[in-house]
Amino acid sequence: QMCMRDRRGNYPATVDGKGRVKIPTTFKSHLEVTFGHDFYVTSLDGKSVRVYPFSVWREIEEKLATLPSMNKSKRKLLDRVNYWGQAVQMDAQGRILVPSLLRDSAGMQGEVAVIGYLNYLDVWNMDRFGSHLDDNPLTDDDMQALSDLGI
C-alpha cells in the first residue's frame, strides 16, 4: 500500500503542450521504486485528476468486483472512472499523460498543484484548486468533528 505520509503538501508542477504532467521529484522516486511506471489516471468528477499506481488501482477493482453488479454506488463510480480514465506509463522524465477528455475537463494546462494522499496523487489546475478551497471552507461543524477525533 502506497504511503505518502512523508510526502505531504502541495508540490506545484507543470503540464506541457502534449498534456503530460511532470510528477514532482518528491513523489517520483518513491513511486518508481515502490510501484514501477504503470498508473491509472482518472477522475471522480472531471474537476481534478487522480493518479493511482496501477497495482493500487487493481486492488480497488478487486474490491469492487466483490459487490453485486447492480450496486448503484459501484455503477456510478465505474461509470466515472472508466469515462475519465486511462492506463498510462510514466516516461523516463517522470511525465504522465493525462487523457485528452480529462485534460480539457480538469483544465490541465500550465501550473498545477500535485497533492499527495495516502494511496494516490490528486492534480488540480492551480486556480481551480483555490476556488475549490473557497467553495468548501472548514466550518464550525468540521472543526467540531476534528476536535472530537482529537485533532
ZITAJO-V799909 format. One record per residue. N is the residue number from 1. NEAR is the number of other C-alpha atoms within 10 Angstrom. D_CENTER is the distance of its C-alpha to the mean C-alpha in Angstrom with 1 decimal. Layout:
N:NEAR:D_CENTER ; N:NEAR:D_CENTER
This chain:
1:11:15.3 ; 2:16:12.9 ; 3:15:13.8 ; 4:19:12.4 ; 5:11:15.4 ; 6:9:17.1 ; 7:15:14.2 ; 8:14:13.7 ; 9:13:13.7 ; 10:14:12.6 ; 11:17:13.2 ; 12:17:14.1 ; 13:20:13.8 ; 14:21:15.3 ; 15:22:14.7 ; 16:15:18.0 ; 17:9:20.3 ; 18:10:19.1 ; 19:19:15.5 ; 20:20:14.2 ; 21:24:12.0 ; 22:21:13.6 ; 23:24:11.7 ; 24:18:13.6 ; 25:12:16.4 ; 26:14:15.5 ; 27:19:12.6 ; 28:18:14.1 ; 29:14:17.3 ; 30:15:15.9 ; 31:22:13.5 ; 32:14:16.5 ; 33:9:19.0 ; 34:13:17.2 ; 35:17:15.5 ; 36:16:16.9 ; 37:18:15.6 ; 38:18:14.2 ; 39:24:10.6 ; 40:23:9.3 ; 41:28:7.3 ; 42:24:7.2 ; 43:23:7.1 ; 44:18:9.2 ; 45:14:11.3 ; 46:19:11.0 ; 47:20:10.7 ; 48:21:7.2 ; 49:27:4.8 ; 50:25:2.0 ; 51:24:4.1 ; 52:22:6.5 ; 53:26:10.0 ; 54:19:12.2 ; 55:16:14.4 ; 56:17:12.0 ; 57:18:11.2 ; 58:13:15.0 ; 59:12:15.6 ; 60:11:13.8 ; 61:12:15.9 ; 62:11:18.9 ; 63:10:18.6 ; 64:17:18.3 ; 65:11:21.3 ; 66:8:23.5 ; 67:11:23.3 ; 68:10:25.9 ; 69:10:25.1 ; 70:8:26.2 ; 71:10:23.9 ; 72:10:22.7 ; 73:11:19.4 ; 74:14:18.6 ; 75:13:19.8 ; 76:11:17.8 ; 77:15:14.5 ; 78:16:15.5 ; 79:13:16.8 ; 80:15:13.5 ; 81:18:11.2 ; 82:13:14.2 ; 83:15:15.0 ; 84:23:11.8 ; 85:22:11.0 ; 86:15:12.6 ; 87:17:13.2 ; 88:18:13.5 ; 89:17:15.0 ; 90:20:14.5 ; 91:13:17.9 ; 92:8:20.3 ; 93:9:19.3 ; 94:19:15.7 ; 95:19:14.4 ; 96:23:11.9 ; 97:21:13.0 ; 98:27:11.0 ; 99:19:13.2 ; 100:13:15.8 ; 101:12:15.6 ; 102:22:11.9 ; 103:21:12.9 ; 104:14:15.8 ; 105:15:14.3 ; 106:20:11.6 ; 107:19:14.2 ; 108:26:12.7 ; 109:19:15.8 ; 110:14:17.4 ; 111:16:15.9 ; 112:23:12.2 ; 113:23:10.7 ; 114:26:8.3 ; 115:20:7.9 ; 116:22:8.2 ; 117:16:8.1 ; 118:12:10.5 ; 119:15:8.9 ; 120:20:5.3 ; 121:20:4.0 ; 122:18:3.1 ; 123:26:5.7 ; 124:25:8.7 ; 125:24:12.2 ; 126:20:14.2 ; 127:12:16.8 ; 128:16:14.7 ; 129:16:13.0 ; 130:12:16.6 ; 131:10:17.7 ; 132:13:15.0 ; 133:10:16.5 ; 134:10:19.9 ; 135:9:19.5 ; 136:8:18.3 ; 137:9:20.7 ; 138:10:21.4 ; 139:9:24.5 ; 140:9:27.5 ; 141:9:26.4 ; 142:11:23.1 ; 143:12:25.1 ; 144:12:27.6 ; 145:12:25.0 ; 146:11:23.7 ; 147:10:27.3 ; 148:9:28.1 ; 149:8:25.6 ; 150:7:27.4 ; 151:8:24.7
